[in-house]
Amino acid sequence: MKTNATYFVNDEKAPLRYGEINLINPERKRLRGEAAKPGVEAIPVFCGFCGTDLELMRMGARKELFPKFPAGQERLINGHEGVVWVPGENRFAIVLIRGGDSYDPTRFTEDETYFEYGCDGADGLFADKNYFNPDMLLRLPEKYAGITKLPLSLAKRLVFSDPYACAIFQHERMCDIGEAQNFRVVLAREKCGEQRAREIAKNETFKNTVIYGLGTTGLFIGDQIRRNHPDAKILFVARSSGESDKVRFVKENLNADYLCVFGLDEPQIAAKIKEYFGGAASVFVGTSGNEVEHRIAFEQGVLGCNGIYDSFSLGPHITFDTMPFGFKNHVILSSINFTQKHMEEAIGILSESRFDELTELIGKAEFIADPMDAYINKIYCKGAPLKTAVIWNSEYIDEVK
């Protein structure tokens, strides 16, 4: 079957294109032990843009995308955030992006495989129609059962399902590691039982939290920490103006503080962070994509003893001096994934949130006229919105609500 879509190819000058292509529908597994199933037809309705798409476009210009193409193809339909309509079931759905021949898609082992719709080995959402594993079409909350038009405000919230699910996973992993890392210290300090020591250690992991970067991933990780640890001190650190909409949103909705580091050198940044906490950070989350993150945490001593460094940036290299690293008992965590459980929890949280305030639209006609120009000069340019999305099929959107 043919459809119109945006798609990546290996081409130095035009790695992202829009036009007619042939769809494929191979059988895919959601998890190891399940039967592989052909996809069912779905119609993308509302699609969000992710920094991963921009990086894939750059990879295409460097002719590095071959491992990302679906088997037997020389192109990849992009897009992994959004809402689709499933004609065969008369309902809207969020596509669970990650699946494969693995027991746990967050931490597959060497003999396991995975795919990601729109990112790696499987075509994504920026198409007039496509096929998705029927077990990976997640339902909206029960209150929206039976609707045939999706309220625009709800679409703007649900477009964050993928990154928010990542944030839930990050919080879960930091809890796991923080508890294991420090419960024996708490056990000795508090003279309590092991279970109580583990509970205290888990919560104290987030006592002084630095989130370096103010994109969606950092914002959602901060939201997860605030929801689960009401007494945590959370400081976002970035270059954005303190008067920006996203800073206002963080202060109003996450009860967090903000440090603008524009014009400051690294020692000054570190000094201001330590001054805010009255000491060192217990956890340092790097989301800015800049190598300054690890230098602030390790070289400038912002991350305290027994602390966790959660690397959520793609690209930067992390280095550290092994002597203080070892004696300070630091842990580095880096894993960018989520499971169906995380995605379903994210859908529920987002549907009742105010995150639609952070999403702005680009017209579909404007986007498909020159997708590369849209990415470079509108969606990811300086001063671009925190999140950009597009109404891909207006027939299924209620723009009034």
DAQUIHU-V52718 format. One record per residue. N is the residue number from 1. RES is the residue in three letters. OMEGA is omega as a letter, one per 30 degrees, with the letter a starting at -180 (none if undefined). Layout:
BEGIN
N_RES_OMEGA ; N_RES_OMEGA
END
This chain:
BEGIN
1_MET_l ; 2_LYS_l ; 3_THR_l ; 4_ASN_a ; 5_ALA_l ; 6_THR_a ; 7_TYR_l ; 8_PHE_l ; 9_VAL_l ; 10_ASN_a ; 11_ASP_a ; 12_GLU_a ; 13_LYS_a ; 14_ALA_a ; 15_PRO_l ; 16_LEU_a ; 17_ARG_l ; 18_TYR_l ; 19_GLY_a ; 20_GLU_l ; 21_ILE_l ; 22_ASN_l ; 23_LEU_l ; 24_ILE_a ; 25_ASN_l ; 26_PRO_l ; 27_GLU_a ; 28_ARG_l ; 29_LYS_l ; 30_ARG_a ; 31_LEU_l ; 32_ARG_a ; 33_GLY_l ; 34_GLU_l ; 35_ALA_l ; 36_ALA_a ; 37_LYS_l ; 38_PRO_l ; 39_GLY_l ; 40_VAL_a ; 41_GLU_l ; 42_ALA_a ; 43_ILE_l ; 44_PRO_a ; 45_VAL_a ; 46_PHE_a ; 47_CYS_l ; 48_GLY_l ; 49_PHE_a ; 50_CYS_l ; 51_GLY_l ; 52_THR_l ; 53_ASP_l ; 54_LEU_l ; 55_GLU_l ; 56_LEU_l ; 57_MET_l ; 58_ARG_l ; 59_MET_l ; 60_GLY_l ; 61_ALA_l ; 62_ARG_l ; 63_LYS_a ; 64_GLU_a ; 65_LEU_a ; 66_PHE_l ; 67_PRO_a ; 68_LYS_a ; 69_PHE_l ; 70_PRO_a ; 71_ALA_l ; 72_GLY_a ; 73_GLN_l ; 74_GLU_l ; 75_ARG_l ; 76_LEU_l ; 77_ILE_a ; 78_ASN_l ; 79_GLY_l ; 80_HIS_l ; 81_GLU_l ; 82_GLY_a ; 83_VAL_l ; 84_VAL_l ; 85_TRP_a ; 86_VAL_a ; 87_PRO_a ; 88_GLY_a ; 89_GLU_l ; 90_ASN_l ; 91_ARG_l ; 92_PHE_a ; 93_ALA_l ; 94_ILE_a ; 95_VAL_l ; 96_LEU_a ; 97_ILE_a ; 98_ARG_l ; 99_GLY_l ; 100_GLY_a ; 101_ASP_a ; 102_SER_l ; 103_TYR_a ; 104_ASP_a ; 105_PRO_l ; 106_THR_a ; 107_ARG_a ; 108_PHE_l ; 109_THR_a ; 110_GLU_a ; 111_ASP_a ; 112_GLU_l ; 113_THR_l ; 114_TYR_l ; 115_PHE_l ; 116_GLU_l ; 117_TYR_l ; 118_GLY_a ; 119_CYS_a ; 120_ASP_l ; 121_GLY_a ; 122_ALA_a ; 123_ASP_a ; 124_GLY_a ; 125_LEU_a ; 126_PHE_a ; 127_ALA_l ; 128_ASP_l ; 129_LYS_l ; 130_ASN_a ; 131_TYR_l ; 132_PHE_l ; 133_ASN_a ; 134_PRO_l ; 135_ASP_a ; 136_MET_l ; 137_LEU_a ; 138_LEU_a ; 139_ARG_l ; 140_LEU_l ; 141_PRO_a ; 142_GLU_a ; 143_LYS_l ; 144_TYR_l ; 145_ALA_l ; 146_GLY_a ; 147_ILE_l ; 148_THR_l ; 149_LYS_a ; 150_LEU_l ; 151_PRO_a ; 152_LEU_a ; 153_SER_l ; 154_LEU_l ; 155_ALA_a ; 156_LYS_l ; 157_ARG_a ; 158_LEU_l ; 159_VAL_l ; 160_PHE_a ; 161_SER_a ; 162_ASP_a ; 163_PRO_l ; 164_TYR_l ; 165_ALA_l ; 166_CYS_a ; 167_ALA_l ; 168_ILE_l ; 169_PHE_l ; 170_GLN_l ; 171_HIS_l ; 172_GLU_a ; 173_ARG_l ; 174_MET_l ; 175_CYS_a ; 176_ASP_a ; 177_ILE_l ; 178_GLY_l ; 179_GLU_a ; 180_ALA_a ; 181_GLN_a ; 182_ASN_a ; 183_PHE_l ; 184_ARG_l ; 185_VAL_l ; 186_VAL_l ; 187_LEU_l ; 188_ALA_a ; 189_ARG_a ; 190_GLU_a ; 191_LYS_a ; 192_CYS_l ; 193_GLY_a ; 194_GLU_a ; 195_GLN_l ; 196_ARG_l ; 197_ALA_l ; 198_ARG_l ; 199_GLU_l ; 200_ILE_a ; 201_ALA_l ; 202_LYS_a ; 203_ASN_a ; 204_GLU_l ; 205_THR_a ; 206_PHE_a ; 207_LYS_l ; 208_ASN_a ; 209_THR_l ; 210_VAL_l ; 211_ILE_a ; 212_TYR_a ; 213_GLY_a ; 214_LEU_l ; 215_GLY_a ; 216_THR_a ; 217_THR_l ; 218_GLY_l ; 219_LEU_a ; 220_PHE_l ; 221_ILE_l ; 222_GLY_l ; 223_ASP_l ; 224_GLN_l ; 225_ILE_a ; 226_ARG_a ; 227_ARG_a ; 228_ASN_a ; 229_HIS_a ; 230_PRO_a ; 231_ASP_a ; 232_ALA_l ; 233_LYS_a ; 234_ILE_l ; 235_LEU_l ; 236_PHE_a ; 237_VAL_a ; 238_ALA_a ; 239_ARG_a ; 240_SER_l ; 241_SER_l ; 242_GLY_a ; 243_GLU_a ; 244_SER_a ; 245_ASP_a ; 246_LYS_l ; 247_VAL_l ; 248_ARG_a ; 249_PHE_l ; 250_VAL_a ; 251_LYS_a ; 252_GLU_a ; 253_ASN_a ; 254_LEU_a ; 255_ASN_a ; 256_ALA_l ; 257_ASP_a ; 258_TYR_l ; 259_LEU_l ; 260_CYS_a ; 261_VAL_l ; 262_PHE_l ; 263_GLY_l ; 264_LEU_l ; 265_ASP_a ; 266_GLU_l ; 267_PRO_l ; 268_GLN_l ; 269_ILE_a ; 270_ALA_a ; 271_ALA_a ; 272_LYS_l ; 273_ILE_l ; 274_LYS_l ; 275_GLU_l ; 276_TYR_a ; 277_PHE_a ; 278_GLY_a ; 279_GLY_a ; 280_ALA_l ; 281_ALA_l ; 282_SER_l ; 283_VAL_a ; 284_PHE_a ; 285_VAL_a ; 286_GLY_a ; 287_THR_a ; 288_SER_a ; 289_GLY_a ; 290_ASN_a ; 291_GLU_l ; 292_VAL_a ; 293_GLU_a ; 294_HIS_l ; 295_ARG_l ; 296_ILE_a ; 297_ALA_a ; 298_PHE_a ; 299_GLU_a ; 300_GLN_l ; 301_GLY_a ; 302_VAL_l ; 303_LEU_a ; 304_GLY_l ; 305_CYS_l ; 306_ASN_a ; 307_GLY_a ; 308_ILE_l ; 309_TYR_a ; 310_ASP_a ; 311_SER_l ; 312_PHE_l ; 313_SER_l ; 314_LEU_l ; 315_GLY_a ; 316_PRO_l ; 317_HIS_l ; 318_ILE_l ; 319_THR_l ; 320_PHE_l ; 321_ASP_a ; 322_THR_a ; 323_MET_l ; 324_PRO_l ; 325_PHE_a ; 326_GLY_a ; 327_PHE_l ; 328_LYS_l ; 329_ASN_l ; 330_HIS_l ; 331_VAL_l ; 332_ILE_l ; 333_LEU_l ; 334_SER_l ; 335_SER_a ; 336_ILE_a ; 337_ASN_l ; 338_PHE_l ; 339_THR_l ; 340_GLN_l ; 341_LYS_l ; 342_HIS_a ; 343_MET_l ; 344_GLU_l ; 345_GLU_l ; 346_ALA_l ; 347_ILE_l ; 348_GLY_a ; 349_ILE_a ; 350_LEU_a ; 351_SER_a ; 352_GLU_a ; 353_SER_l ; 354_ARG_a ; 355_PHE_l ; 356_ASP_l ; 357_GLU_a ; 358_LEU_a ; 359_THR_l ; 360_GLU_a ; 361_LEU_l ; 362_ILE_a ; 363_GLY_a ; 364_LYS_a ; 365_ALA_l ; 366_GLU_a ; 367_PHE_a ; 368_ILE_l ; 369_ALA_l ; 370_ASP_a ; 371_PRO_a ; 372_MET_l ; 373_ASP_l ; 374_ALA_l ; 375_TYR_a ; 376_ILE_a ; 377_ASN_a ; 378_LYS_a ; 379_ILE_a ; 380_TYR_l ; 381_CYS_l ; 382_LYS_a ; 383_GLY_l ; 384_ALA_l ; 385_PRO_l ; 386_LEU_l ; 387_LYS_l ; 388_THR_l ; 389_ALA_a ; 390_VAL_l ; 391_ILE_a ; 392_TRP_l ; 393_ASN_a ; 394_SER_l ; 395_GLU_a ; 396_TYR_a ; 397_ILE_l ; 398_ASP_a ; 399_GLU_l ; 400_VAL_a ; 401_LYS_none
END
